[in-house]
């Protein structure tokens, strides 16, 4: 795609700003970005136009928006906040001013400010429902908040962010690359890593190579790609940890069951031995034989229930236990005398 000729003086820039659609039009944000990218010494020219009160109000506001966008790209929070404050009295009732306040709060870098930024963005989205960039800003800030906090994302938060970014993609007919990157981050938080990687690839392919922000955007997409890989590895680690905890819990339960069984067996053996010592010879032999068979049956059954795979060993030991139990209970006196 051939690069458009640059605007080299203020008169050309003012003419371009005057030809922009209304600020509430869905195409306003994309069109003003084209003006910014084609303007030499953009910040200085936009500031001069914005400060010139002899110019029409809509042109001055468009110049203010353009100047603020330049400052935001460079993350110059102090200059951004100063320029916003200077013109708030005049333009503070513009719906876009909520997005300006949101950017200031977000650039402060703390979660409290980010939450307040989300609320301002939501208000702007309510006032400008047909502007994709405003809808996308809400989704982008929600995703950033979910990524930075320690708690697991809530389903309603993921749903809201995904609906907003899907609306933005639909309004732009899928032509804006970084909307797909935002959706990739949402899917990453929802553990859909393969789809997220595919959307990052799509964002890289769609990003206009002639844009002034191309290298910054590509760097951002590559960072998101690395972040997805990190989240995927963390999800695998958490799954392995949960599996280990579950197996450890099962092992502890089995150990407690075994200890209970052994305690019962000790009591059983002690009681049987005590009784056997108080009866006649043949009866004592019967009792000890039956006790031995019962113990073999109990341990054989426990071995099988604990995951023993060799059924032949289980069958042999169980048969021996059953035989001894039967001998102890039913054998004639002459056999055990």
N, C-alpha and C positions, 0 to 999 in steps of 0.2 A: 504494500500500500504506500502511495506517494505522500510524503510529508507536506502538509498545508503550509503556505507561506506565512511567515511570522508577522505579527503586528509590531511595528517599530516605533510608533509614536502614540501619544495619548488620544489624538483624534480618532485614529483607527480603532483603538480599544473602546472608546465611548460609542462609536458606531456599532461595534460588535455587541456591546452590552445592551444597546437600545434594541437590537434585533432579536434578543433572547425572548423566549416565551414567558408568560406570566410565572411568577415565583411558585404559584400553586399548581402549575402544570407538571405532569409526570416527567416530561423531558427536560425540565429546567436544569436539574443537576448535571445531567450528561452534557448538555449544551454549554453550560458555564465552565465545565472542566476543559472542554475543547478551547474555549477562549483563553483560559489560564495557560494551557500548554503552548498556545501560539503567541503568547505575549512575552516580549523581551523586557527585562527589568520589571517583572510582573508586580512584585510587592510595592515598589515605589510608585508605579503608575496607578495601581488600584487605590493606594492610600491617598494620593493626590485627588483622584476623582471623588473618593468618599468624603474628603474634607471640604470639597468645593460645594457650598450650599447654593450656588447659582445653577447647579445641574439638577435635572429632574430627580425626584425622590426614588423612583424605581431603579434608575441607573446607579445612583449612589448606594442603594442597598445591595444591588448586584455586585458592585465594586467591593463593598464591605465583605460580602460572602466570599468573594474570590480571594481577598487579602487574608481572611481568616483561614481559608482552606490551605493556602500556602504555608501559613504559620503552623497549622495542625500537622501537615505533612512532615515538617521539620521538628515537631514536638517542642515548639518554643512556647511553653506554657505562660511565662511571664508576659511576653508580648501579646499573646492571644488574649489573656485576661484583661490586659490594659486596653487593648483596642475594643474589646467587647464592652467593658465598663464605660468607655468614652462615648459610645453611641447607643447605650441602652435606653437613655431617656427618649431619644428620637425614634428608635426602631424596636424598642422593647415589646411592643404589641404584635410584632410580626411572629407568625407561628414558628419560623425557623429559629427564633431567638431561644426557644427551648432546647434546640439542638446545640446552640453555642454554649449555653450554660451546662449542658450535659457533658460536652467535651472538656470544659474547664474542670468539672468535678472528677471526671474520669482520669484526666492527666495528673491529678493530685497523687494518684498511686495507692490509695487505701481503699479497703472494702466498703467503708461507710460512704465515702464519696462516690464510689461506683454504684452503690444502691440508689443514691440520690440521682445520679446520672441516668439510671434506668427509668426512674419516675419522670424526669423531664423528657426523656426520649419517648416514653409512652404518651405523654401529653401532646408532643409534636406529632406523633403518629396518629393520634385521634383527630387532630386538626387538619392533617394532610394525609388522608387515607389512600390517596391515589399516587403518592410520590414514593417510588420504590426505595430510594436512598434513605428516606426517613424511617420507613418500615424496617429496613435492613439494620439501621443503627441500633434499634431496640434489640434485635436478635443478637447482634455482635456484642453488645454490652452484657446481655444475659449470659451468653456463652463465656465471656471473659470472667464474669463473676463466678460461674459454676466451676471453671477451671482453677481459679485461685483459692477458693475456700476449701476447707478440709472435708466438709460433709459430702456425702454422696448426692449427686443431682436428683432432684425430685421429678417424678414423671410429668407433673403439670408444667414445670419450668421447661423441660425438654420439649414438650408439646407446643408451648407458646412460641419458643424460639424457632422451632422447625416450621410452624405455620407462617410466621412472619417472613422467614427467609424464602420459603416456597412462594409466598405472595410476591416478594420482590423479584424472584426469578421469572415468575409468570408475567409480571408487569413489564419486564424488559425483554421478554421473549428469549430468555437464556443467553443474553449477549454480554452480561457483565461478569467478568471472571471471578472477582473476589467474593461474589455471592456464593459461588460453589465452594470456595475455600471455607467460608463460614459454615455452610451446611456440613462439610466434611468434619469440622470440629464438633458439631452437634452429634453426628453419628459416632464419632470417636468416644464421646462421653456416654453414648448408649451401647458401647462395646461392639459396634458394627465396623470393624477396622478395615476389612477388605473394600467395602463400598466407600468408606472415607478416603482410602488411598486412591481409588478411581476418580473421585471428585477433585482431589488435589491435582491429579494429572490433567484433568479437564480444565481446571483453572489455569494451569501453566500453558496449555495449548491456546486458550482463549485470550490470554493477556496480550494487548496490542504492543507489538515490539517498537513501534514508533513513539509510544507515550513517554513522557518525561519520568514517569514513576515506574517504568518497566523493571529496572534492576531492583528497586526497593520492593516491588510486589513479588518478583521471583524469589528474592531472599526470604520474604515473609512466607511464601508457599513452601519453600524448602524447610523452613523452620517448623511449619505445621506438619510436614511429612515426618520429620524427626520426632516431633511430639506424639504423633500417632503411633510410631514404633515404640516409643517409651511407654505410652499408655497400654499398648498391647502386651508388652513384656510385664508390666505391673499387673495386668489382669491375669496373665498366666501364673505369676507368682502368687497372687491372692488365691487363685483356684487351688494351686498346690498346697498353700498354707491351710486352706479350709479342709482339703482332703486329709491332710496330716492330722489336723485337729479332730476330725471325725473319726479317723482310724485310732487315734490316741484315746478318744472317749470310749470307743468300742473295746479297746484293749483294757482300759481301766474297769469297764463293766464286767468283762470276762474275768479279770483278776479278782474282783469282789465276789463274783459268783463262785469262783474256784475256792476262795478263802471260806466262803459260807459252806461249800460242799465239804471241804476238809474239816471244818469245825464239826459239822454233823457226823462225819465219818469217825472222827476221834471220839465223839460222845457215844456213837454206836458201838465202836470197838470196846471202849471202856465198859459200857453197860453189858455187852455180850460176855466179855471176859469175867466180869463180876458175877454174872448169873451162872456161867459155866463152872466157876469154881465152887458153886454151892449145890450143884446137882450131881447125880450119879455119873459114872464113867461113860456109858453109852449115850446118855442124854447130852452130856457135855461135848462129846465128839460130834453128835448131830448138830448142836448149836454152833460150834466153831466151823464145821464144814459149811453149814448154811450161810454163816456170816461171811466166810471167804468167797463163796459163790456170789453173794449179794454185792460184795465190794468189787469183784471183778466185773460184774454186770454194770455197776454204777460208773466205774472208770471207763469201761468200753463205750458206754453211751455218751459220756462226757467227751471222750476223744472224737467220736463221730459228730457230735453236735458242734464241736469247736473247729470243724473244717477238715477233719481227717479224710484223706482221699483213698486210702488203701482199704477197700471194703473187705478184702480177704482177711486182713489182720483183725478187723472189727468182728467179722463172722466167727473167726477162730476163738478169740477171747470171749465173745459173748456166749458161744456154745459151751466153752469150758465153765464159765460162770453159771450158766443155766444148769449144767450137769451137776456141779457141786451143790448148787442150791436144791436141786431135786433129790440128790443123795441125802443131804442133811434133813430134808423134810419127809421123804417117803421111803428111804431105804429100810429094809428089815433089820431087826436088832442084831442078828448074827453077822451082818455085813460090817457094822460099825462097832461091834463089841471088842 
